Amino acid sequence: MPHCGFMALNHEDPATAPPAHRWEEAGEAWGSRAADWACLYEHYSLDVLLALLPRLGVGPGTSLLDVACGSGMAVRVADGMGANVAGIDAAAELVAVACARTPTADLRVGSMFELPWPDEHFDAVVSVNGIWGGCGAALDQVHRVLRSGGLVAISFWGQGPPLDIREVFKVFAFHSPENHKGSMRSLNDIAVPGIAEEMLEASGISVVERGGRISTMEWPDADLAWRAVSSVGPAVPALRSNDTAALRDAVLAALEPCRDRRGMYRTRSDHQFVVAKKP
Ligand SMILES: C[S@@+](CC[C@H](N)C(=O)[O-])C[C@H]1O[C@@H](n2cnc3c(N)ncnc32)[C@H](O)[C@@H]1O
């Protein structure tokens, strides 16, 4: 599932940089079912957040930036740990939820490629499934706003096993128009071992550790499972170009192995992370 947008956003080469408005398109897609994302899907990150926030040294007074903060679960948890939290996301609807949850945080609608904070402003940066393949320029921005000696952690779906959620993304990709399939592939490059490390090192940030957790998502029934997974940005191209009922049937068929005898759905997926330090 993506991420730095449902479009490829490769700013490595200015000649191929997409028009600036594309982050807004990504934000529209991710924000289109904001309540379902915030209430039914966002809990996927719990295990990785429990691993990452202590590794980043988050505690009273830490100045933390969450890049692609979505509806703000990481913001809320870090705020609860005493940090001074900022966040940015392309989806205005998701940022509105994050603001309502954590009114004291400095939360902005905008692009990870143009972070609106001064150089060396933060002690630590986190991005949970926010920075994907082809998004190396966002790490240049992370390097800029991070103080010397500061830590950054990024997470992304790994290669499994387990990787139950991949079956859902395969259905959305299969039902998406051809031009979206290519961009989703480049985003998912980050799952290949070593790619995240290369991206961080290319931005001048030294890798400290790679790790992983199993992300567990649960829904009590088929309706809520469908509402949860169809709230992700990459569902939008498929939703726009297919009959919703048929798409729902295909997604639920892909999730069938995750349904237990009570009718409850439980996906388990390899959620990888890399922690790195600005020298
Ligand atoms: C998989 S979601 C992760 C959200 C949040 N980090 C979480 O774990 O709940 C990816 C997020 O990236 C945001 N996004 C996509 N492209 C972006 C961009 N260019 N700048 C900032 N945010 C972006 C989307 O709006 C979406 O909220």
The ligand as an SDF file (V2000), in Angstrom:
LIG
                    3D

 27 29  0  0  0  0  0  0  0  0999 V2000
   -0.0500    5.1030    4.0900 C   0  0  0  0  0  0  0  0  0  0  0  0
   -0.5690    6.6880    4.5140 S   0  0  0  0  0  0  0  0  0  0  0  0
    0.3190    6.8460    6.0660 C   0  0  0  0  0  0  0  0  0  0  0  0
   -0.2590    7.8680    6.9830 C   0  0  0  0  0  0  0  0  0  0  0  0
    0.3060    7.8390    8.4010 C   0  0  0  0  0  0  0  0  0  0  0  0
    1.7490    7.9950    8.3940 N   0  0  0  0  0  0  0  0  0  0  0  0
   -0.0660    6.5480    9.0710 C   0  0  0  0  0  0  0  0  0  0  0  0
    0.7860    5.6710    9.1990 O   0  0  0  0  0  0  0  0  0  0  0  0
   -1.2220    6.4180    9.5090 O   0  0  0  0  0  0  0  0  0  0  0  0
    0.3430    7.7050    3.4090 C   0  0  0  0  0  0  0  0  0  0  0  0
    0.1470    9.1970    3.6460 C   0  0  0  0  0  0  0  0  0  0  0  0
    1.0400    9.9210    2.7970 O   0  0  0  0  0  0  0  0  0  0  0  0
    0.3960   11.1320    2.4600 C   0  0  0  0  0  0  0  0  0  0  0  0
    1.0890   11.7100    1.2980 N   0  0  0  0  0  0  0  0  0  0  0  0
    1.1020   11.2580    0.0290 C   0  0  0  0  0  0  0  0  0  0  0  0
    1.8790   12.0440   -0.7480 N   0  0  0  0  0  0  0  0  0  0  0  0
    2.3500   13.0280    0.0470 C   0  0  0  0  0  0  0  0  0  0  0  0
    3.1990   14.1520   -0.1620 C   0  0  0  0  0  0  0  0  0  0  0  0
    3.7500   14.4040   -1.3460 N   0  0  0  0  0  0  0  0  0  0  0  0
    3.4660   14.9510    0.8920 N   0  0  0  0  0  0  0  0  0  0  0  0
    2.9120   14.7130    2.0990 C   0  0  0  0  0  0  0  0  0  0  0  0
    2.1080   13.6580    2.3570 N   0  0  0  0  0  0  0  0  0  0  0  0
    1.8430   12.8270    1.3580 C   0  0  0  0  0  0  0  0  0  0  0  0
   -1.0240   10.7080    2.1990 C   0  0  0  0  0  0  0  0  0  0  0  0
   -1.9260   11.7830    2.2290 O   0  0  0  0  0  0  0  0  0  0  0  0
   -1.2340    9.6830    3.3090 C   0  0  0  0  0  0  0  0  0  0  0  0
   -1.7880   10.2740    4.4600 O   0  0  0  0  0  0  0  0  0  0  0  0
  1  2  1  0
  2  3  1  0
  2 10  1  0
  3  4  1  0
  4  5  1  0
  5  6  1  0
  5  7  1  0
  7  8  2  0
  7  9  1  0
 10 11  1  0
 11 12  1  0
 11 26  1  0
 12 13  1  0
 13 14  1  0
 13 24  1  0
 14 15  1  0
 14 23  1  0
 15 16  2  0
 16 17  1  0
 17 18  1  0
 17 23  2  0
 18 19  1  0
 18 20  2  0
 20 21  1  0
 21 22  2  0
 22 23  1  0
 24 25  1  0
 24 26  1  0
 26 27  1  0
M  CHG  2   2   1   9  -1
M  END
$$$$
